[in-house]
Amino acid sequence: MEQQKLPNVTIGLVLSIISFVCCCFSSGIGGVLLSGIAFFLLKKDEKTYAENPDNYSNYSQLKTAKIVAIIGLVLGVITLLWTIYSINKMGGIDAYMEQVKQIMEQYGVEAE
């Protein structure tokens, strides 16, 4: 019998890599969401592999994707916690928004 590939490993790896990148650009929220989805898909494939390991050939890719998803999740959580801490240290969301408005005005961007 020919070995198959696990169905969600590739999309899990792609989501894990994107989550790793999104940690920096979305205050951690994108990283947490994407790596959470990737982790869920990879756990599903892990159960599929555990039922019949002889039928599947890309388990090492699953392990790699899972490691990248965990790293993305941890970095996303750290970034999110740092963002929350920074906003609280500035004096709350109102003070943060005022500071963003001042910076936008300095660069000539109209703020509503």
C-alpha positions in Angstrom: 0.0 0.0 0.0 1.3 3.4 -0.9 1.9 5.9 1.9 -0.2 9.0 2.0 0.6 12.5 3.3 -1.2 13.8 6.3 -3.9 16.2 5.0 -3.4 19.3 7.2 0.4 19.4 7.6 1.1 21.8 4.8 -1.5 24.3 5.8 -0.5 23.9 9.4 3.1 24.7 8.5 2.1 27.8 6.4 -0.2 29.1 9.2 2.6 28.5 11.7 5.1 30.5 9.7 2.7 33.3 9.0 1.8 33.4 12.8 5.5 33.7 13.5 5.7 36.8 11.3 2.3 38.2 12.4 3.4 38.4 16.1 5.3 41.6 15.4 2.8 43.3 13.2 -0.5 42.8 15.0 0.4 43.3 18.7 0.4 39.5 19.1 -3.2 38.9 18.3 -2.5 37.6 14.7 0.2 35.3 16.0 -2.0 33.8 18.7 -5.0 33.3 16.3 -3.0 31.8 13.4 -0.8 29.5 15.6 -3.9 28.4 17.5 -5.6 27.4 14.3 -2.4 25.7 13.1 -2.0 23.9 16.4 -5.6 22.6 16.2 -5.2 21.3 12.7 -1.9 19.6 13.6 -3.4 17.9 16.6 -6.1 16.5 14.4 -3.5 15.1 12.0 -1.5 13.7 15.0 -4.6 11.7 16.0 -5.0 10.5 12.4 -1.3 9.4 12.4 -1.6 7.7 15.7 -4.5 5.5 14.4 -2.4 4.1 11.6 1.2 5.3 11.4 2.3 3.0 8.6 0.0 4.8 6.1 1.6 8.3 6.4 5.0 9.5 5.3 5.3 13.1 6.5 5.2 12.9 10.3 8.5 14.7 10.6 7.0 17.7 8.7 4.1 17.6 11.2 6.6 17.7 14.1 8.3 20.7 12.5 5.0 22.5 11.9 4.0 21.9 15.5 7.2 23.3 16.9 6.9 26.4 14.7 3.2 26.8 15.9 4.3 26.6 19.5 7.0 29.2 19.0 4.5 31.5 17.2 2.0 31.0 20.0 4.5 31.8 22.7 5.8 34.8 20.9 2.3 36.0 20.2 1.3 35.7 23.9 4.4 37.5 25.0 3.9 40.3 22.5 0.2 40.6 23.5 1.1 40.8 27.2 3.8 43.4 26.4 1.3 45.5 24.4 -1.3 45.4 27.3 1.4 46.3 29.8 2.6 49.2 27.6 -0.9 50.6 27.2 -1.6 50.4 30.9 1.8 52.0 31.7 0.9 54.9 29.4 -2.3 55.6 31.3 -4.8 53.5 29.6 -6.3 53.2 26.2 -7.3 56.9 26.1 -3.8 58.1 26.7 -2.5 55.6 24.2 -4.9 56.9 21.5 -3.9 60.5 22.3 -0.3 59.7 21.9 -1.0 57.9 18.5 -3.0 61.0 17.4 0.0 63.3 18.3 2.4 61.1 16.4 0.1 61.0 13.3 -0.1 64.8 13.4 3.7 65.1 13.5 3.9 63.1 10.3 1.1 65.1 8.6 -1.5 62.4 8.7 -5.0 63.6 9.5 -6.5 62.0 12.6 -10.2 62.0 13.2 
